[in-house]
Amino acid sequence: MGWLTILPQVVAISIVLWRKEVIIALLAAIFTSELLLIIDASDVNIAMAPIATIERIVNVFSSPDSTRVLMFSLIIGCLIAYLRHSGGVTAMVDLLINKGITKTKRQAGLMSFLIGIVLFVESNLSVITAGIVSRGLFDKFGMSRERLAYIIDSTSAPVCMLILMNGWGAVVLANLNANGLENPETTLVGTIFYNFYAWIALLIVLYTILSDKLVGPMKEAEERTQHAIEEDPAPEFPASRASFMVVPLLTLIGLIFAFMYWSGDGVIRNGDGSQSILYATILSCLVAYVMMLSSGRFTHIKLVEIGFKGMNELLQLVTIVLLSLALGSSLKVLGTGAFVAGIAGENLPLIMIVPMLFLASSIMAFTTGTSWGTFALMIPLGVPLIHTLGLPPAFVISAILGGGVFGDHCSPISDTTMISSVAAGCTLLDHVRTQLPYALLGGFLTFFVYIIAGIFII
């Protein structure tokens, strides 16, 4: 359907900008996509569009992976609530400060940044751990939750793309193999140097931490937070013991590695991320529950109440995730990704092919909210260009990978963006609004770096 395939995203973005309502925007986008599919079929009554919209949402649960993502999005709320109410987070913050490990804002920011690098095996694990550990520290030093969300979001995916011994590397390698690229392993390693967006994004994050210089909406959020901290410096919950946070968190990390090893038949990078993180989160909740119950400070009834309250706080996010998955499924049938990908290869000078692949991947990831889906759609376009035009494989593939991450950072319907906002404890739209200037700067610089590099490489 040509340009009409991007109409659902136009509708969604317009509503978000106009009403600041993500859920209504997603519903309208799904309805628009389903209406276009009915019109394209030409033999179905368009009055069935509302029914088709409902069924598209219902069908999300036919996918085990999607159902696991939704369950995890709820249960992580229970785990975070347990860690907060137990007093473990407050105790850990006090411990880190008293031991001199984090005495300044810069050290607090560097801790969240380094956690994102160390836990490169799974992006959601990186985001959740860094968010939970750093929340209290950021509050203590008057740093905004939006800033924390930016640091963990813009560290996790770029690091996963540069240290490829994880699920990200396995997905890309599978796509390269499936599309007949020679020496896919060598190409994948070669993308590390050429993945300019990942490097630039990490450098921008590091600069904001070391310089403490913020701009735009992020600066405003920081100033509001500092003012609020001055008025009410008391911790959210009284400190107990750091073990109430450390033990469940180490359980979460250890079990994710264990389940990925198990589901990957002995190879961690081949493990099932959605299974691993769901199972590990459930068991971590159980560990936190037993520790809190054993302390004598909490009854079973109280713990159930805390757990459901934590899940209730994430209900809006889970709804957004559900609708995002439904929209992605509908857009796949509509052919939005294939249309956007096709634009990149038409009537372009040779030197502009790679920069435009980066741009097309960015647009696709932004509109669909998925990096991995973008890789699956764009790599089949990039590999034929490598063969027919003689372009350097690593150079081409790196642009596709970097574009997928850049678009994901800008997208309000990205699962990583949503989980980052949850882990940091800020609203989704606030996270997107404050992160966007930094992501756009990184994308703008990357686009021109690809042009300049192309002059010497192609």
C-alpha positions as CSV (number, residue, x, y, z in Angstrom):
1,M,0.0,0.0,0.0
2,G,3.0,2.3,-0.4
3,W,3.1,5.4,1.7
4,L,-0.1,4.5,3.4
5,T,1.8,1.8,5.4
6,I,3.3,4.5,7.6
7,L,-0.1,6.1,8.3
8,P,-0.5,4.2,11.6
9,Q,2.8,5.6,13.0
10,V,1.8,9.1,11.8
11,V,-1.5,8.8,13.7
12,A,0.3,7.5,16.8
13,I,3.0,10.2,16.8
14,S,0.4,13.0,16.2
15,I,-1.8,11.9,19.2
16,V,1.3,11.6,21.5
17,L,2.4,15.1,20.5
18,W,-1.1,16.5,20.8
19,R,-2.6,14.7,23.8
20,K,0.5,13.2,25.5
21,E,-1.5,9.9,25.6
22,V,0.5,6.9,24.7
23,I,-2.2,4.3,25.2
24,I,-4.8,6.1,23.1
25,A,-2.1,6.7,20.4
26,L,-1.3,3.0,20.2
27,L,-5.0,2.0,20.1
28,A,-5.6,4.5,17.3
29,A,-2.5,3.2,15.4
30,I,-3.6,-0.4,15.7
31,F,-7.1,0.5,14.5
32,T,-5.7,2.5,11.5
33,S,-3.4,-0.4,10.5
34,E,-6.3,-3.0,10.8
35,L,-8.5,-0.6,8.8
36,L,-5.9,-0.4,6.0
37,L,-5.6,-4.2,5.9
38,I,-9.3,-4.6,5.6
39,I,-9.4,-2.0,2.8
40,D,-6.5,-3.7,1.0
41,A,-8.4,-7.0,1.2
42,S,-11.4,-5.2,-0.5
43,D,-13.8,-8.1,0.3
44,V,-14.3,-7.4,4.0
45,N,-16.6,-4.9,5.6
46,I,-14.7,-2.0,7.1
47,A,-17.1,-1.9,10.0
48,M,-15.1,-5.0,11.2
49,A,-12.1,-2.8,12.0
50,P,-12.9,-2.5,15.7
51,I,-13.3,-6.2,16.0
52,A,-10.0,-6.8,14.1
53,T,-8.3,-4.4,16.5
54,I,-9.5,-6.3,19.5
55,E,-8.5,-9.7,17.9
56,R,-5.0,-8.3,17.1
57,I,-4.5,-7.5,20.7
58,V,-5.9,-10.8,21.9
59,N,-3.5,-12.6,19.5
60,V,-0.5,-11.2,21.3
61,F,-1.0,-13.9,23.9
62,S,-0.7,-16.6,21.2
63,S,3.0,-16.0,21.3
64,P,4.8,-17.5,24.3
65,D,7.6,-14.9,24.1
66,S,5.2,-12.0,24.1
67,T,3.2,-13.5,27.0
68,R,6.5,-13.9,29.0
69,V,7.4,-10.3,28.3
70,L,4.0,-9.2,29.7
71,M,4.3,-11.4,32.8
72,F,7.8,-10.1,33.5
73,S,6.6,-6.5,33.1
74,L,4.2,-7.1,36.0
75,I,6.3,-9.3,38.2
76,I,9.3,-7.0,38.1
77,G,7.0,-4.4,39.8
78,C,6.5,-6.9,42.6
79,L,10.3,-7.4,43.0
80,I,11.1,-3.7,42.9
81,A,8.4,-3.1,45.6
82,Y,9.8,-5.8,47.8
83,L,13.4,-4.3,47.6
84,R,12.1,-0.8,48.4
85,H,9.7,-1.7,51.3
86,S,12.2,-4.0,52.9
87,G,14.6,-1.1,53.5
88,G,17.3,-2.9,51.6
89,V,17.7,-0.2,48.9
90,T,18.0,2.6,51.6
91,A,20.5,0.5,53.5
92,M,22.6,-0.1,50.4
93,V,22.7,3.6,49.6
94,D,23.8,4.4,53.1
95,L,26.5,1.6,52.9
96,L,27.9,2.9,49.6
97,I,28.1,6.4,50.8
98,N,29.5,5.5,54.2
99,K,32.2,3.3,52.7
100,G,33.2,6.1,50.4
101,I,32.4,4.2,47.2
102,T,29.9,6.8,46.0
103,K,30.6,10.2,47.5
104,T,29.7,12.3,44.6
105,K,27.1,12.7,41.8
106,R,29.9,11.7,39.3
107,Q,30.6,8.4,41.1
108,A,26.9,7.6,41.3
109,G,26.5,8.1,37.6
110,L,29.7,6.1,36.9
111,M,28.3,3.2,38.9
112,S,25.1,2.9,36.9
113,F,27.2,3.3,33.7
114,L,29.7,0.5,34.7
115,I,26.9,-1.9,35.7
116,G,25.5,-1.5,32.2
117,I,28.9,-2.5,30.7
118,V,29.6,-5.4,33.1
119,L,26.1,-7.0,32.5
120,F,26.4,-7.0,28.7
121,V,24.9,-10.5,28.4
122,E,21.3,-9.3,28.5
123,S,20.1,-5.7,28.0
124,N,17.1,-6.0,30.3
125,L,19.2,-7.5,33.0
126,S,21.6,-4.5,32.7
127,V,18.8,-2.0,32.8
128,I,17.0,-3.5,35.8
129,T,20.1,-4.0,37.9
130,A,21.6,-0.6,37.2
131,G,18.2,1.0,37.9
132,I,17.5,-0.7,41.2
133,V,21.0,-0.2,42.5
134,S,21.2,3.4,41.5
135,R,17.7,4.7,42.3
136,G,18.5,5.6,45.9
137,L,21.9,7.0,45.1
138,F,20.4,9.4,42.5
139,D,17.8,10.5,45.0
140,K,20.5,11.1,47.6
141,F,22.5,13.4,45.4
142,G,19.5,15.2,43.9
143,M,19.9,13.6,40.5
144,S,16.7,13.0,38.5
145,R,15.1,9.6,37.7
146,E,15.0,10.8,34.1
147,R,18.7,11.1,34.1
148,L,19.1,7.6,35.5
149,A,16.7,6.2,32.8
150,Y,18.8,7.9,30.1
151,I,22.1,6.5,31.4
152,I,20.9,2.9,31.7
153,D,19.0,2.9,28.5
154,S,21.7,4.5,26.4
155,T,24.4,2.2,27.9
156,S,22.7,-1.2,27.7
157,A,21.9,-1.6,24.0
158,P,25.1,0.0,22.7
159,V,27.2,-2.2,24.9
160,C,25.3,-5.3,23.8
161,M,26.0,-4.3,20.2
162,L,29.7,-3.9,20.9
163,I,30.3,-6.9,23.1
164,L,28.5,-9.5,21.0
165,M,28.8,-12.5,23.3
166,N,25.1,-12.4,24.0
167,G,21.6,-12.8,22.5
168,W,22.1,-9.7,20.3
169,G,25.1,-11.2,18.6
170,A,23.3,-14.6,18.1
171,V,20.3,-12.9,16.5
172,V,22.5,-10.9,14.1
173,L,24.6,-13.9,13.2
174,A,21.5,-16.0,12.5
175,N,20.2,-13.3,10.2
176,L,23.6,-13.0,8.3
177,N,23.7,-16.8,7.9
178,A,20.1,-17.0,6.7
179,N,20.8,-14.4,4.0
180,G,23.8,-16.1,2.6
181,L,26.6,-13.7,3.6
182,E,30.1,-15.3,3.4
183,N,32.2,-15.3,6.6
184,P,29.4,-14.0,8.8
185,E,31.5,-14.3,12.0
186,T,34.2,-12.1,10.6
187,T,31.7,-9.6,9.4
188,L,30.0,-9.5,12.9
189,V,33.4,-8.9,14.6
190,G,34.2,-6.2,12.0
191,T,31.0,-4.3,12.9
192,I,32.4,-3.4,16.3
193,F,34.7,-0.8,14.9
194,Y,32.2,0.6,12.4
195,N,29.2,0.8,14.8
196,F,29.6,4.5,15.2
197,Y,26.3,5.2,16.9
198,A,27.0,2.7,19.7
199,W,30.4,4.4,20.4
200,I,29.1,7.9,20.1
201,A,26.1,7.2,22.4
202,L,28.4,5.8,25.1
203,L,30.7,8.8,24.8
204,I,27.8,11.2,25.2
205,V,26.6,9.3,28.3
206,L,30.1,9.3,29.7
207,Y,30.5,13.1,29.0
208,T,27.2,13.9,30.8
209,I,28.3,11.9,33.8
210,L,31.9,13.4,34.1
211,S,31.0,17.0,33.2
212,D,27.6,17.1,35.0
213,K,26.4,19.3,32.1
214,L,22.8,18.7,31.0
215,V,20.7,20.4,28.3
216,G,17.0,20.8,27.4
217,P,14.3,18.8,29.2
218,M,16.9,16.8,31.1
219,K,18.3,19.9,32.7
220,E,14.8,21.0,33.7
221,A,14.1,17.6,35.3
222,E,17.4,17.8,37.2
223,E,16.5,21.2,38.6
224,R,13.1,20.1,39.7
225,T,14.5,17.0,41.4
226,Q,17.2,19.1,43.3
227,H,14.5,21.4,44.5
228,A,12.3,18.5,45.7
229,I,15.2,16.9,47.5
230,E,15.9,20.1,49.3
231,E,12.3,20.2,50.6
232,D,12.1,16.6,51.6
233,P,15.4,14.8,52.1
234,A,14.0,11.9,54.1
235,P,14.4,8.4,52.5
236,E,11.4,6.7,51.0
237,F,11.6,3.7,53.5
238,P,13.7,3.3,56.7
239,A,17.0,1.5,56.2
240,S,17.2,-2.1,57.4
241,R,20.0,-4.4,56.0
242,A,21.7,-4.2,52.6
243,S,21.2,-7.9,52.3
244,F,17.5,-7.4,51.7
245,M,18.5,-5.8,48.3
246,V,21.8,-7.6,47.6
247,V,20.6,-11.3,48.0
248,P,17.5,-11.0,45.7
249,L,19.5,-9.0,43.2
250,L,22.4,-11.5,43.1
251,T,19.8,-14.3,42.8
252,L,18.3,-12.5,39.8
253,I,21.6,-12.0,38.1
254,G,22.9,-15.5,38.8
255,L,19.7,-17.3,37.7
256,I,19.5,-15.3,34.5
257,F,22.9,-16.6,33.6
258,A,22.0,-20.1,34.7
259,F,18.7,-20.2,32.8
260,M,20.4,-18.8,29.6
261,Y,23.0,-21.5,29.9
262,W,20.3,-24.1,30.4
263,S,18.0,-22.9,27.6
264,G,21.0,-22.5,25.2
265,D,22.2,-26.1,25.7
266,G,25.4,-25.0,27.3
267,V,26.0,-21.8,25.2
268,I,24.9,-18.7,27.1
269,R,24.5,-16.5,24.0
270,N,22.1,-19.0,22.5
271,G,19.8,-18.9,25.5
272,D,16.2,-17.8,25.5
273,G,16.2,-14.3,27.1
274,S,12.5,-14.1,27.7
275,Q,12.4,-17.4,29.5
276,S,15.5,-16.7,31.5
277,I,14.5,-13.3,32.8
278,L,10.9,-14.4,33.6
279,Y,12.0,-17.5,35.6
280,A,14.8,-15.6,37.4
281,T,12.5,-12.7,38.3
282,I,9.8,-15.0,39.8
283,L,12.4,-16.8,41.9
284,S,14.0,-13.6,43.0
285,C,10.6,-12.4,44.2
286,L,10.3,-15.6,46.2
287,V,13.7,-15.1,47.8
288,A,12.8,-11.5,48.7
289,Y,9.4,-12.7,50.1
290,V,11.0,-15.4,52.3
291,M,13.6,-13.0,53.6
292,M,11.0,-10.3,54.5
293,L,8.7,-12.8,56.1
294,S,11.5,-14.3,58.1
295,S,12.5,-10.9,59.5
296,G,9.3,-10.8,61.5
297,R,8.5,-7.2,60.3
298,F,6.1,-8.3,57.6
299,T,3.1,-10.7,57.5
300,H,2.1,-12.8,54.6
301,I,-1.0,-10.5,54.0
302,K,1.2,-7.4,54.1
303,L,3.7,-8.9,51.6
304,V,0.9,-9.9,49.2
305,E,-0.5,-6.3,49.5
306,I,3.0,-4.9,48.7
307,G,3.5,-7.2,45.8
308,F,0.2,-6.4,44.1
309,K,0.7,-2.7,44.8
310,G,4.0,-2.9,43.0
311,M,2.4,-4.7,40.1
312,N,-0.4,-2.2,40.0
313,E,2.1,0.7,39.6
314,L,3.2,-0.9,36.4
315,L,-0.2,-1.7,35.0
316,Q,-0.1,1.2,32.6
317,L,3.3,0.2,31.3
318,V,2.1,-3.4,30.8
319,T,-0.9,-2.0,28.8
320,I,1.6,0.0,26.7
321,V,3.7,-3.1,26.1
322,L,0.7,-5.2,25.1
323,L,-0.5,-2.6,22.6
324,S,3.0,-2.1,21.3
325,L,3.3,-5.9,20.6
326,A,-0.1,-5.8,18.9
327,L,0.9,-2.8,16.7
328,G,4.2,-4.5,15.7
329,S,2.3,-7.6,14.7
330,S,-0.2,-5.6,12.6
331,L,2.5,-3.5,10.9
332,K,4.4,-6.6,9.9
333,V,1.3,-7.9,8.1
334,L,0.8,-4.4,6.6
335,G,4.3,-4.4,5.2
336,T,5.5,-1.2,6.8
337,G,9.0,-2.5,7.5
338,A,9.5,-3.8,3.9
339,F,8.3,-0.5,2.5
340,V,10.7,1.6,4.7
341,A,13.6,-0.8,3.8
342,G,12.9,-0.5,0.1
343,I,13.1,3.3,0.1
344,A,16.8,3.1,1.2
345,G,18.0,1.3,-1.8
346,E,16.3,3.4,-4.5
347,N,18.3,5.9,-6.7
348,L,21.1,6.7,-4.3
349,P,24.7,7.6,-5.0
350,L,27.0,4.8,-3.9
351,I,28.5,6.9,-1.1
352,M,25.0,7.5,0.4
353,I,23.9,3.9,0.5
354,V,25.3,3.1,3.9
355,P,24.2,6.4,5.6
356,M,20.7,5.9,4.2
357,L,20.7,2.3,5.5
358,F,21.4,3.8,8.9
359,L,18.5,6.3,8.5
360,A,16.1,3.6,7.2
361,S,16.9,1.3,10.1
362,S,16.4,4.2,12.5
363,I,13.0,5.0,11.1
364,M,11.9,1.4,11.1
365,A,13.1,0.8,14.7
366,F,11.4,4.1,15.8
367,T,8.1,3.2,14.2
368,T,8.0,-0.5,15.2
369,G,9.8,-0.2,18.6
370,T,12.0,-3.2,18.0
371,S,15.7,-3.4,17.2
372,W,15.7,-7.1,16.6
373,G,12.8,-6.8,14.2
374,T,14.6,-4.1,12.4
375,F,17.7,-6.3,12.0
376,A,15.5,-9.1,10.6
377,L,14.0,-6.8,7.9
378,M,17.0,-4.7,7.0
379,I,19.8,-7.3,6.8
380,P,18.0,-9.0,3.8
381,L,18.2,-5.6,2.1
382,G,21.8,-5.0,3.1
383,V,23.3,-8.4,2.1
384,P,22.3,-8.1,-1.7
385,L,23.8,-4.6,-1.7
386,I,27.0,-6.0,-0.4
387,H,27.0,-8.6,-3.2
388,T,25.9,-6.5,-6.1
389,L,27.7,-3.2,-5.3
390,G,30.8,-4.7,-3.7
391,L,30.3,-2.7,-0.5
392,P,32.4,-3.7,2.6
393,P,30.2,-6.2,4.6
394,A,31.1,-5.0,8.1
395,F,30.5,-1.3,7.1
396,V,27.1,-2.0,5.7
397,I,25.9,-4.3,8.5
398,S,27.2,-1.9,11.2
399,A,24.9,0.9,9.8
400,I,21.9,-1.4,10.1
401,L,22.7,-2.4,13.6
402,G,23.5,1.1,14.8
403,G,20.3,2.5,13.1
404,G,18.2,-0.1,14.9
405,V,19.6,0.9,18.3
406,F,19.3,4.7,17.5
407,G,15.6,4.3,16.5
408,D,15.0,2.2,19.5
409,H,16.4,4.9,21.8
410,C,14.0,7.5,20.3
411,S,10.9,5.3,20.2
412,P,8.2,5.5,22.9
413,I,7.0,2.0,22.1
414,S,10.3,0.3,22.5
415,D,10.4,-2.4,25.2
416,T,13.9,-1.3,26.3
417,T,12.7,2.3,26.6
418,M,9.7,1.2,28.7
419,I,11.7,-1.1,31.0
420,S,14.3,1.7,31.5
421,S,11.6,4.0,32.7
422,V,10.3,1.4,35.1
423,A,13.7,0.5,36.5
424,A,14.6,4.2,37.0
425,G,11.2,5.0,38.4
426,C,10.0,7.8,36.0
427,T,7.2,8.0,33.5
428,L,7.7,6.7,30.0
429,L,7.0,10.0,28.2
430,D,9.3,11.9,30.6
431,H,12.1,9.4,29.8
432,V,11.6,9.7,26.0
433,R,11.3,13.5,26.1
434,T,14.5,13.9,28.1
435,Q,16.6,11.2,26.3
436,L,15.6,12.4,22.8
437,P,18.0,15.4,22.4
438,Y,21.0,13.2,23.3
439,A,19.9,10.3,21.0
440,L,19.2,12.7,18.1
441,L,22.6,14.3,18.6
442,G,24.2,10.8,18.5
443,G,22.2,9.9,15.4
444,F,23.0,13.2,13.6
445,L,26.7,12.8,14.2
446,T,26.6,9.1,13.2
447,F,24.9,9.9,9.9
448,F,27.7,12.3,8.9
449,V,30.5,10.0,10.2
450,Y,29.1,7.3,7.8
451,I,29.3,9.8,4.9
452,I,32.9,10.8,5.8
453,A,34.0,7.2,6.4
454,G,32.4,6.2,3.1
455,I,34.6,8.6,1.2
456,F,37.7,6.6,2.3
457,I,36.2,3.1,2.5
458,I,34.0,2.8,-0.6
